[in-house]
């Protein structure tokens, strides 16, 4: 197993193990809240490190410690803000752009939710392709209690994921739900004991990373596009995506390996 770390991030730990980049939100003393330089650090980890590294074929996001994946905004930092509505409207676009770019990142992103995922923390998780959680995880968008609304995509992504009625109930009551409820609602796809979370998440990322990168990339894009449009438009993009990879070296290698009864070697071309 090859491990490489990047020490230049203040609020994240970033390392590469084999073909998986592990991004750990690392402000455990503040419940891994989205304060300090975490947003710029996330942008650097995804778009400077993971995107540029051809060895990286999947990204795993988790939180430091066993209490929190991410507890959302750092309220102590926010409480002193004197931003006007106009200034906030302009500034929030950077957050929307960052989260949207994570959602559309060309490599699959898995969230291993090891503790509470609240507010912006849940909104980050909603941008990931697959979410699995520990049995101790809790989920919620409690912004209403503070006189604001979920404004990093929560009012848009959560209803698309779990339906309008359940999303409105969670957002308008500010209630938290446990991991089993999140599984039942479809927020996460698996719930595991805390000790099993990272090994299982890493194994899942590795299984995906073994597949041809172009096929994985275009399958992800086709699903994302289809979820945001009508069926006919989704089918049209699916046809386009399939055509884009039909002549790839990876497809030819996959076919040859199947016929020759051996493990394929994919190169992303």
Secondary structure as a PSIPRED ss2 file (coil, helix, strand):
# PSIPRED VFORMAT (PSIPRED V4.0)

   1 X C   1.000  0.000  0.000
   2 X C   1.000  0.000  0.000
   3 X E   0.000  0.000  1.000
   4 X E   0.000  0.000  1.000
   5 X E   0.000  0.000  1.000
   6 X E   0.000  0.000  1.000
   7 X C   1.000  0.000  0.000
   8 X C   1.000  0.000  0.000
   9 X C   1.000  0.000  0.000
  10 X C   1.000  0.000  0.000
  11 X C   1.000  0.000  0.000
  12 X E   0.000  0.000  1.000
  13 X E   0.000  0.000  1.000
  14 X E   0.000  0.000  1.000
  15 X E   0.000  0.000  1.000
  16 X E   0.000  0.000  1.000
  17 X E   0.000  0.000  1.000
  18 X C   1.000  0.000  0.000
  19 X C   1.000  0.000  0.000
  20 X E   0.000  0.000  1.000
  21 X E   0.000  0.000  1.000
  22 X E   0.000  0.000  1.000
  23 X E   0.000  0.000  1.000
  24 X E   0.000  0.000  1.000
  25 X E   0.000  0.000  1.000
  26 X C   1.000  0.000  0.000
  27 X C   1.000  0.000  0.000
  28 X H   0.000  1.000  0.000
  29 X H   0.000  1.000  0.000
  30 X H   0.000  1.000  0.000
  31 X C   1.000  0.000  0.000
  32 X C   1.000  0.000  0.000
  33 X C   1.000  0.000  0.000
  34 X C   1.000  0.000  0.000
  35 X C   1.000  0.000  0.000
  36 X C   1.000  0.000  0.000
  37 X C   1.000  0.000  0.000
  38 X H   0.000  1.000  0.000
  39 X H   0.000  1.000  0.000
  40 X H   0.000  1.000  0.000
  41 X H   0.000  1.000  0.000
  42 X H   0.000  1.000  0.000
  43 X H   0.000  1.000  0.000
  44 X H   0.000  1.000  0.000
  45 X H   0.000  1.000  0.000
  46 X H   0.000  1.000  0.000
  47 X H   0.000  1.000  0.000
  48 X H   0.000  1.000  0.000
  49 X H   0.000  1.000  0.000
  50 X H   0.000  1.000  0.000
  51 X C   1.000  0.000  0.000
  52 X C   1.000  0.000  0.000
  53 X C   1.000  0.000  0.000
  54 X C   1.000  0.000  0.000
  55 X C   1.000  0.000  0.000
  56 X C   1.000  0.000  0.000
  57 X C   1.000  0.000  0.000
  58 X E   0.000  0.000  1.000
  59 X E   0.000  0.000  1.000
  60 X E   0.000  0.000  1.000
  61 X E   0.000  0.000  1.000
  62 X E   0.000  0.000  1.000
  63 X E   0.000  0.000  1.000
  64 X C   1.000  0.000  0.000
  65 X C   1.000  0.000  0.000
  66 X C   1.000  0.000  0.000
  67 X C   1.000  0.000  0.000
  68 X E   0.000  0.000  1.000
  69 X E   0.000  0.000  1.000
  70 X E   0.000  0.000  1.000
  71 X C   1.000  0.000  0.000
  72 X C   1.000  0.000  0.000
  73 X C   1.000  0.000  0.000
  74 X C   1.000  0.000  0.000
  75 X H   0.000  1.000  0.000
  76 X H   0.000  1.000  0.000
  77 X H   0.000  1.000  0.000
  78 X H   0.000  1.000  0.000
  79 X C   1.000  0.000  0.000
  80 X C   1.000  0.000  0.000
  81 X C   1.000  0.000  0.000
  82 X C   1.000  0.000  0.000
  83 X C   1.000  0.000  0.000
  84 X C   1.000  0.000  0.000
  85 X H   0.000  1.000  0.000
  86 X H   0.000  1.000  0.000
  87 X H   0.000  1.000  0.000
  88 X H   0.000  1.000  0.000
  89 X H   0.000  1.000  0.000
  90 X H   0.000  1.000  0.000
  91 X H   0.000  1.000  0.000
  92 X H   0.000  1.000  0.000
  93 X H   0.000  1.000  0.000
  94 X H   0.000  1.000  0.000
  95 X H   0.000  1.000  0.000
  96 X H   0.000  1.000  0.000
  97 X H   0.000  1.000  0.000
  98 X H   0.000  1.000  0.000
  99 X H   0.000  1.000  0.000
 100 X H   0.000  1.000  0.000
 101 X H   0.000  1.000  0.000
 102 X H   0.000  1.000  0.000
 103 X H   0.000  1.000  0.000
 104 X C   1.000  0.000  0.000
 105 X C   1.000  0.000  0.000
 106 X C   1.000  0.000  0.000
 107 X C   1.000  0.000  0.000
 108 X E   0.000  0.000  1.000
 109 X E   0.000  0.000  1.000
 110 X E   0.000  0.000  1.000
 111 X E   0.000  0.000  1.000
 112 X E   0.000  0.000  1.000
 113 X E   0.000  0.000  1.000
 114 X C   1.000  0.000  0.000
 115 X C   1.000  0.000  0.000
 116 X E   0.000  0.000  1.000
 117 X E   0.000  0.000  1.000
 118 X E   0.000  0.000  1.000
 119 X C   1.000  0.000  0.000
 120 X H   0.000  1.000  0.000
 121 X H   0.000  1.000  0.000
 122 X H   0.000  1.000  0.000
 123 X H   0.000  1.000  0.000
 124 X H   0.000  1.000  0.000
 125 X H   0.000  1.000  0.000
 126 X H   0.000  1.000  0.000
 127 X H   0.000  1.000  0.000
 128 X C   1.000  0.000  0.000
 129 X C   1.000  0.000  0.000
 130 X E   0.000  0.000  1.000
 131 X E   0.000  0.000  1.000
 132 X E   0.000  0.000  1.000
 133 X E   0.000  0.000  1.000
 134 X E   0.000  0.000  1.000
 135 X C   1.000  0.000  0.000
 136 X C   1.000  0.000  0.000
 137 X C   1.000  0.000  0.000
 138 X E   0.000  0.000  1.000
 139 X E   0.000  0.000  1.000
 140 X E   0.000  0.000  1.000
 141 X C   1.000  0.000  0.000
 142 X H   0.000  1.000  0.000
 143 X H   0.000  1.000  0.000
 144 X H   0.000  1.000  0.000
 145 X H   0.000  1.000  0.000
 146 X H   0.000  1.000  0.000
 147 X C   1.000  0.000  0.000
 148 X C   1.000  0.000  0.000
 149 X C   1.000  0.000  0.000
 150 X C   1.000  0.000  0.000
 151 X C   1.000  0.000  0.000
 152 X C   1.000  0.000  0.000
 153 X C   1.000  0.000  0.000
 154 X H   0.000  1.000  0.000
 155 X H   0.000  1.000  0.000
 156 X H   0.000  1.000  0.000
 157 X H   0.000  1.000  0.000
 158 X H   0.000  1.000  0.000
 159 X H   0.000  1.000  0.000
 160 X H   0.000  1.000  0.000
 161 X H   0.000  1.000  0.000
 162 X H   0.000  1.000  0.000
 163 X C   1.000  0.000  0.000
 164 X H   0.000  1.000  0.000
 165 X H   0.000  1.000  0.000
 166 X H   0.000  1.000  0.000
 167 X H   0.000  1.000  0.000
 168 X H   0.000  1.000  0.000
 169 X H   0.000  1.000  0.000
 170 X H   0.000  1.000  0.000
 171 X H   0.000  1.000  0.000
 172 X H   0.000  1.000  0.000
 173 X H   0.000  1.000  0.000
 174 X C   1.000  0.000  0.000
 175 X C   1.000  0.000  0.000
 176 X C   1.000  0.000  0.000
 177 X E   0.000  0.000  1.000
 178 X E   0.000  0.000  1.000
 179 X H   0.000  1.000  0.000
 180 X H   0.000  1.000  0.000
 181 X H   0.000  1.000  0.000
 182 X H   0.000  1.000  0.000
 183 X H   0.000  1.000  0.000
 184 X H   0.000  1.000  0.000
 185 X H   0.000  1.000  0.000
 186 X C   1.000  0.000  0.000
 187 X C   1.000  0.000  0.000
 188 X C   1.000  0.000  0.000
 189 X C   1.000  0.000  0.000
 190 X E   0.000  0.000  1.000
 191 X E   0.000  0.000  1.000
 192 X E   0.000  0.000  1.000
 193 X C   1.000  0.000  0.000
 194 X H   0.000  1.000  0.000
 195 X H   0.000  1.000  0.000
 196 X H   0.000  1.000  0.000
 197 X H   0.000  1.000  0.000
 198 X H   0.000  1.000  0.000
 199 X H   0.000  1.000  0.000
 200 X H   0.000  1.000  0.000
 201 X H   0.000  1.000  0.000
 202 X H   0.000  1.000  0.000
 203 X H   0.000  1.000  0.000
 204 X H   0.000  1.000  0.000
 205 X H   0.000  1.000  0.000
 206 X H   0.000  1.000  0.000
 207 X H   0.000  1.000  0.000
 208 X H   0.000  1.000  0.000
 209 X H   0.000  1.000  0.000
 210 X C   1.000  0.000  0.000
 211 X C   1.000  0.000  0.000
 212 X C   1.000  0.000  0.000
 213 X H   0.000  1.000  0.000
 214 X H   0.000  1.000  0.000
 215 X H   0.000  1.000  0.000
 216 X H   0.000  1.000  0.000
 217 X H   0.000  1.000  0.000
 218 X H   0.000  1.000  0.000
 219 X H   0.000  1.000  0.000
 220 X H   0.000  1.000  0.000
 221 X H   0.000  1.000  0.000
 222 X H   0.000  1.000  0.000
 223 X H   0.000  1.000  0.000
 224 X H   0.000  1.000  0.000
 225 X H   0.000  1.000  0.000
 226 X H   0.000  1.000  0.000
 227 X H   0.000  1.000  0.000
 228 X C   1.000  0.000  0.000
 229 X C   1.000  0.000  0.000
 230 X C   1.000  0.000  0.000
 231 X H   0.000  1.000  0.000
 232 X H   0.000  1.000  0.000
 233 X H   0.000  1.000  0.000
 234 X H   0.000  1.000  0.000
 235 X H   0.000  1.000  0.000
 236 X H   0.000  1.000  0.000
 237 X H   0.000  1.000  0.000
 238 X H   0.000  1.000  0.000
 239 X H   0.000  1.000  0.000
 240 X H   0.000  1.000  0.000
 241 X H   0.000  1.000  0.000
 242 X H   0.000  1.000  0.000
 243 X H   0.000  1.000  0.000
 244 X H   0.000  1.000  0.000
 245 X H   0.000  1.000  0.000
 246 X C   1.000  0.000  0.000
 247 X C   1.000  0.000  0.000
 248 X C   1.000  0.000  0.000
 249 X H   0.000  1.000  0.000
 250 X H   0.000  1.000  0.000
 251 X H   0.000  1.000  0.000
 252 X H   0.000  1.000  0.000
 253 X H   0.000  1.000  0.000
 254 X H   0.000  1.000  0.000
 255 X H   0.000  1.000  0.000
 256 X H   0.000  1.000  0.000
 257 X H   0.000  1.000  0.000
 258 X H   0.000  1.000  0.000
 259 X H   0.000  1.000  0.000
 260 X H   0.000  1.000  0.000
 261 X C   1.000  0.000  0.000
 262 X C   1.000  0.000  0.000
 263 X C   1.000  0.000  0.000
 264 X C   1.000  0.000  0.000
 265 X C   1.000  0.000  0.000
 266 X C   1.000  0.000  0.000
 267 X C   1.000  0.000  0.000
 268 X C   1.000  0.000  0.000
 269 X C   1.000  0.000  0.000
